[in-house]
Every structure is written in C-alpha cells, then in structure tokens.
Amino acid sequence: MLRIVLVRPGATDFDDQGRMKGSLDMPLSDCGRQQANRIAKELAGVALTAIYTAPCESARETANRIADGRSAKVKVIESFRNIDHGLWHGKLIDEVRRNQPKVYRQGQDAPVSVCPPEGETLQDASARVLRGIHKICKRADGVIALVIPDPLASVAQSVLEGEEMGDLWKAETDAGQWELLEAVV
C-alpha cells in the first residue's frame, strides 16, 4: 500500500500575517525556514521513494530541504499549484470575516461552494489535485512525500482520505506541518 507524507510547506510572510496567498509565489519567511528545517529533521528517518512538490517557491524550498542527503529527487507537479484566490490574494482572512460574514460562514460550513471573485472554486481545485494524485499513485510505491501549500493541502488531504473538506479559513493558516496518510484513491 502506498503511504503518503503530506507536508504543508513552511510559512511565508503572508502566512505569518494571516493573509491569503493562494497561488501567489512567495519565499519562506524566517519562521518558514525554521519550520522547513524542523520538518526535514523530523522526516530524516523516513525512507521516502519520491518527493512531489507544488511549483511555488515555499513548497520547492521545503521539498529541497527534505530531499537534502537523500536519493529521492524532487519532482514539481503543476497540478499542485495552490488555489487561485482571485481578488482575495493578499487579503486578511479577518477582512473577509468582517466584510463578508455570509461568505466567511460558508467557508466554514460548506467550503466547496465558495468561489473568490475572479478565482477558482474548491471543486475545480479538488478535481485538479485528484488528477495529479492519481497520476502519481499509478507509478509510486513505498512512502512518498507531497509538499503542497494550504489550502490546497487540505483539499488534497480530503481527497486522499475520502472525506469532506473542513473549515477553509483554518486551512489558510496551516503551515510547517506534516502527517502520514494511507492513500484511498
């Protein structure tokens, strides 16, 4: 059975500030570099057969730290590009909570129905990440790492576990974490 280490890259400045970065390409913040180093250290004893990463800088940087000293190479997967937040890029989550309380509640209760203005729905993002995961699962074995920023990491986790996505706003602020999952796709 394929086992997946789902890694949320270290934080960016936007993550540290509670802002939505979505598909904006940003480097790790100082805090994010510390998180990426911690993750790499925690995963040092895990025999990864492959490391797949989102194309953004924070994910690639985290993946490269995990790959350091391993034979497993980092492979960039375009379908792991984070969700396009459209006009919400750079907004504070608290701004949405204050200015659009219905949309904020919808993001907590039924996130797949939320679509930022000029952005991408979670449903579309879910289909995209599922295609990428299916491709990987066809050829992968052992233990692999997927380095995907949130909120797309939470979408990937819900796809892998066959469960509904939880609170969109909490998923926006998770960074520098990892967990071991069994693939059910």
TIFIPA-253284 format. One line per 4 residues: number of its first residue (from 1); their letters; for each residue x, y, z of N, C-alpha, C. Coordinates in steps of 0.05 Angstrom, whole numbers, plus 5000, padded with zeros to 4 digits. Layout:
// residues N
NUM = a = X/Y/Z/X/Y/Z/X/Y/Z | ...
***
This chain:
// residues 185
1 = mlri = 5017/4976/5000/5000/5000/5000/5018/5025/5000 | 5009/5044/4985/5023/5070/4983/5017/5086/5008 | 5039/5096/5020/5035/5114/5043/5046/5142/5034 | 5032/5162/5043/5038/5190/5035/5043/5207/5059
5 = vlvr = 5066/5221/5058/5072/5241/5078/5063/5267/5065 | 5042/5278/5076/5031/5304/5065/5044/5326/5081 | 5060/5343/5067/5075/5364/5080/5063/5391/5072 | 5057/5407/5092/5050/5435/5087/5076/5451/5090
9 = pgat = 5084/5465/5069/5110/5479/5070/5112/5499/5093 | 5136/5507/5098/5140/5528/5118/5125/5553/5110 | 5121/5570/5129/5105/5595/5126/5119/5616/5108 | 5103/5632/5095/5112/5656/5081/5105/5680/5098
13 = dfdd = 5113/5703/5090/5105/5728/5105/5075/5730/5105 | 5061/5724/5083/5032/5725/5083/5020/5706/5104 | 5030/5682/5105/5020/5663/5126/5024/5675/5153 | 5047/5686/5159/5053/5697/5185/5034/5720/5192
17 = qgrm = 5024/5734/5171/5006/5757/5175/4977/5750/5174 | 4970/5725/5168/4942/5717/5166/4930/5726/5140 | 4946/5729/5119/4936/5737/5093/4934/5713/5075 | 4916/5715/5055/4912/5694/5036/4932/5697/5013
21 = kgsl = 4949/5678/5010/4969/5679/4988/4960/5664/4964 | 4944/5643/4968/4934/5628/4945/4956/5620/4926 | 4953/5627/4901/4973/5619/4881/4995/5639/4877 | 4997/5659/4894/5020/5678/4893/5045/5662/4900
25 = dmpl = 5067/5668/4886/5092/5654/4891/5109/5670/4910 | 5113/5659/4934/5127/5673/4955/5148/5655/4968 | 5171/5667/4976/5191/5651/4990/5183/5646/5019 | 5197/5628/5032/5193/5623/5060/5201/5648/5076
29 = sdcg = 5187/5652/5098/5195/5673/5117/5216/5661/5135 | 5227/5677/5154/5246/5667/5173/5234/5644/5189 | 5209/5648/5198/5194/5627/5212/5191/5602/5194 | 5185/5607/5169/5180/5585/5150/5206/5569/5145
33 = rqqa = 5229/5582/5144/5254/5567/5141/5260/5550/5165 | 5254/5560/5189/5257/5544/5213/5238/5520/5212 | 5213/5524/5203/5194/5502/5201/5203/5481/5181 | 5213/5490/5158/5222/5472/5137/5246/5455/5148
37 = nria = 5264/5468/5162/5287/5454/5173/5278/5433/5194 | 5258/5440/5210/5247/5422/5230/5234/5398/5217 | 5218/5403/5196/5205/5382/5181/5226/5363/5169 | 5246/5374/5156/5267/5358/5144/5281/5340/5166
41 = kela = 5285/5351/5189/5298/5336/5210/5279/5314/5220 | 5253/5320/5223/5234/5300/5233/5230/5278/5213 | 5233/5284/5187/5229/5263/5166/5255/5250/5158 | 5277/5256/5171/5303/5245/5163/5304/5215/5164
45 = gval = 5290/5203/5182/5290/5174/5185/5269/5160/5168 | 5253/5174/5153/5232/5163/5136/5244/5157/5109 | 5242/5132/5099/5253/5124/5073/5233/5133/5051 | 5236/5157/5042/5219/5167/5020/5229/5157/4993
49 = taiy = 5211/5146/4977/5218/5137/4950/5216/5160/4929 | 5200/5180/4936/5198/5203/4918/5187/5227/4933 | 5193/5251/4923/5183/5276/4935/5171/5292/4912 | 5144/5297/4914/5130/5313/4895/5122/5339/4908
53 = tapc = 5125/5361/4893/5120/5387/4904/5104/5405/4886 | 5090/5423/4899/5077/5445/4884/5098/5463/4872 | 5091/5478/4851/5111/5494/4837/5119/5520/4852 | 5105/5528/4873/5111/5553/4886/5138/5551/4902
57 = esar = 5150/5574/4905/5176/5576/4918/5177/5564/4946 | 5157/5570/4962/5157/5560/4990/5156/5529/4991 | 5141/5517/4973/5139/5488/4972/5164/5476/4961 | 5175/5488/4940/5200/5477/4928/5223/5479/4949
61 = etan = 5224/5501/4963/5246/5505/4983/5243/5484/5005 | 5218/5480/5015/5214/5460/5035/5220/5432/5025 | 5212/5426/5000/5217/5399/4989/5248/5395/4986 | 5262/5415/4977/5291/5412/4974/5305/5407/5001
65 = riad = 5295/5419/5022/5307/5414/5048/5301/5386/5057 | 5277/5375/5051/5271/5347/5057/5288/5329/5040 | 5293/5335/5015/5309/5319/4997/5339/5319/5003 | 5348/5339/5017/5377/5341/5022/5388/5316/5035
69 = grsa = 5408/5304/5022/5421/5280/5032/5406/5254/5026 | 5386/5255/5009/5370/5231/5002/5375/5225/4972 | 5369/5200/4965/5370/5193/4936/5344/5202/4922 | 5323/5206/4937/5297/5214/4925/5300/5243/4914
73 = kvkv = 5291/5246/4889/5292/5273/4877/5266/5287/4880 | 5267/5313/4878/5243/5330/4879/5232/5332/4851 | 5205/5327/4849/5191/5330/4823/5169/5350/4827 | 5169/5371/4810/5149/5392/4811/5124/5382/4796
77 = iesf = 5101/5384/4809/5076/5376/4797/5058/5401/4794 | 5053/5409/4769/5038/5433/4764/5010/5432/4775 | 4998/5409/4776/4970/5408/4786/4969/5412/4817 | 4992/5414/4830/4992/5420/4859/4995/5450/4864
81 = rnid = 4993/5466/4842/4993/5495/4845/4970/5503/4863 | 4975/5521/4882/4955/5528/4902/4930/5541/4889 | 4909/5542/4904/4883/5553/4895/4886/5582/4887 | 4874/5589/4864/4874/5617/4855/4852/5632/4871
85 = hglw = 4861/5650/4888/4842/5665/4904/4832/5691/4890 | 4839/5694/4865/4829/5717/4850/4834/5743/4865 | 4813/5759/4869/4815/5785/4881/4819/5783/4912 | 4819/5760/4923/4824/5756/4951/4854/5754/4957
89 = hgkl = 4871/5751/4937/4900/5749/4942/4909/5772/4959 | 4923/5767/4980/4934/5787/4997/4915/5798/5018 | 4890/5791/5017/4871/5800/5038/4875/5785/5064 | 4870/5799/5085/4869/5786/5111/4844/5769/5113
93 = idev = 4846/5745/5125/4823/5728/5129/4802/5743/5145 | 4812/5759/5165/4794/5774/5182/4778/5795/5166 | 4789/5805/5143/4774/5823/5126/4750/5810/5115 | 4753/5785/5106/4730/5770/5095/4710/5765/5117
97 = rrnq = 4719/5758/5140/4701/5753/5163/4684/5778/5169 | 4697/5801/5170/4683/5826/5176/4666/5836/5153 | 4677/5836/5129/4663/5849/5107/4644/5831/5092 | 4648/5805/5094/4630/5786/5080/4623/5762/5099
101 = pkvy = 4608/5768/5120/4603/5747/5140/4589/5722/5130 | 4572/5725/5110/4558/5702/5098/4578/5684/5084 | 4596/5696/5068/4616/5681/5054/4635/5668/5074 | 4642/5682/5095/4660/5671/5115/4647/5646/5128
105 = rqgq = 4622/5648/5135/4608/5625/5147/4606/5602/5127 | 4602/5609/5102/4600/5588/5081/4627/5574/5079 | 4649/5589/5082/4676/5577/5081/4681/5558/5105 | 4667/5562/5127/4669/5544/5150/4651/5520/5146
109 = dapv = 4627/5524/5137/4607/5503/5136/4607/5487/5110 | 4611/5499/5088/4609/5486/5062/4630/5498/5043 | 4656/5494/5048/4676/5508/5033/4677/5502/5003 | 4667/5478/4995/4668/5472/4966/4650/5491/4950
113 = svcp = 4632/5505/4963/4614/5523/4949/4625/5552/4947 | 4648/5557/4960/4659/5584/4960/4676/5588/4935 | 4673/5611/4922/4689/5618/4900/4697/5648/4903 | 4723/5654/4907/4731/5681/4909/4726/5696/4882
117 = pege = 4721/5722/4883/4716/5737/4859/4740/5734/4839 | 4734/5725/4815/4755/5720/4794/4774/5699/4802 | 4766/5681/4820/4783/5659/4830/4774/5632/4821 | 4784/5612/4835/4778/5584/4829/4762/5572/4851
121 = tlqd = 4743/5555/4844/4727/5541/4865/4743/5518/4877 | 4736/5511/4901/4749/5488/4913/4743/5462/4898 | 4719/5462/4886/4711/5438/4870/4731/5435/4846 | 4737/5457/4832/4756/5456/4810/4783/5448/4820
125 = asar = 4792/5460/4842/4818/5454/4853/4820/5425/4862 | 4798/5414/4873/4797/5386/4881/4800/5368/4857 | 4786/5374/4835/4789/5357/4811/4818/5358/4801 | 4830/5382/4801/4857/5385/4792/4877/5369/4809
129 = vlrg = 4875/5371/4835/4893/5357/4853/4889/5327/4851 | 4864/5318/4848/4857/5290/4845/4871/5278/4820 | 4870/5293/4798/4884/5283/4774/4914/5279/4779 | 4926/5299/4793/4954/5297/4799/4961/5273/4817
133 = ihki = 4944/5269/4837/4949/5247/4856/4945/5221/4842 | 4925/5218/4825/4920/5193/4810/4944/5186/4793 | 4955/5206/4779/4979/5202/4763/5002/5191/4779 | 5007/5204/4802/5029/5196/4820/5024/5168/4831
137 = ckra = 5000/5162/4840/4994/5136/4853/4997/5113/4833 | 4994/5118/4807/4997/5096/4787/5026/5086/4786 | 5045/5104/4791/5073/5096/4788/5089/5096/4814 | 5077/5104/4836/5092/5106/4861/5088/5082/4878
141 = dgvi = 5107/5077/4896/5105/5056/4915/5120/5065/4941 | 5116/5050/4962/5130/5056/4987/5118/5080/5001 | 5136/5098/5009/5128/5122/5023/5137/5146/5006 | 5118/5163/4998/5125/5187/4983/5117/5212/4998
145 = alvi = 5129/5234/4991/5122/5260/5004/5108/5277/4982 | 5086/5290/4991/5073/5310/4975/5076/5336/4990 | 5089/5356/4978/5093/5382/4991/5074/5402/4977 | 5053/5408/4991/5031/5424/4980/5023/5446/5000
149 = pdpl = 5022/5471/4991/5013/5492/5010/4983/5491/5015 | 4975/5501/5038/4947/5504/5044/4936/5529/5031 | 4911/5529/5023/4890/5509/5029/4890/5485/5011 | 4906/5484/4989/4905/5461/4972/4913/5435/4986
153 = asva = 4931/5437/5006/4939/5413/5021/4914/5401/5035 | 4897/5418/5046/4873/5408/5059/4854/5396/5039 | 4853/5407/5015/4837/5395/4993/4849/5367/4987 | 4875/5366/4984/4888/5340/4978/4883/5320/5000
157 = qsvl = 4885/5329/5025/4880/5311/5047/4852/5300/5046 | 4832/5317/5041/4804/5308/5039/4801/5288/5017 | 4814/5292/4994/4813/5274/4971/4826/5247/4979 | 4849/5248/4992/4864/5223/4999/4849/5207/5020
161 = egee = 4835/5221/5038/4821/5207/5060/4792/5202/5053 | 4783/5211/5030/4755/5207/5021/4735/5221/5039 | 4743/5244/5050/4725/5259/5068/4719/5286/5058 | 4700/5299/5069/4693/5327/5062/4714/5346/5073
165 = mgdl = 4719/5367/5058/4737/5388/5067/4726/5403/5091 | 4743/5409/5110/4735/5424/5134/4736/5454/5130 | 4739/5468/5151/4739/5497/5152/4761/5509/5134 | 4752/5523/5113/4770/5536/5093/4789/5555/5107
169 = wkae = 4779/5571/5126/4795/5592/5138/4817/5581/5156 | 4812/5559/5170/4833/5546/5185/4855/5536/5167 | 4846/5524/5144/4865/5513/5125/4883/5535/5113 | 4874/5559/5112/4891/5581/5101/4915/5587/5118
173 = tdag = 4915/5579/5144/4936/5588/5162/4953/5565/5171 | 4949/5541/5161/4966/5518/5169/4991/5519/5153 | 5014/5517/5166/5039/5517/5152/5059/5502/5169 | 5080/5490/5156/5101/5478/5171/5093/5453/5187
177 = qwel = 5075/5437/5175/5066/5413/5188/5068/5389/5169 | 5066/5365/5179/5065/5342/5162/5050/5320/5176 | 5039/5301/5160/5025/5278/5172/5027/5255/5152 | 5026/5231/5163/5027/5207/5147/4999/5197/5141
181 = leav = 4993/5193/5115/4966/5185/5106/4968/5159/5090 | 4947/5143/5091/4944/5120/5073/4928/5129/5049 | 4937/5123/5025/4922/5131/5001/4898/5114/4997 | 4874/5126/4994/4850/5111/4988/4839/5117/4960
185 = v = 4855/5132/4944/4846/5139/4917/4853/5117/4898
***
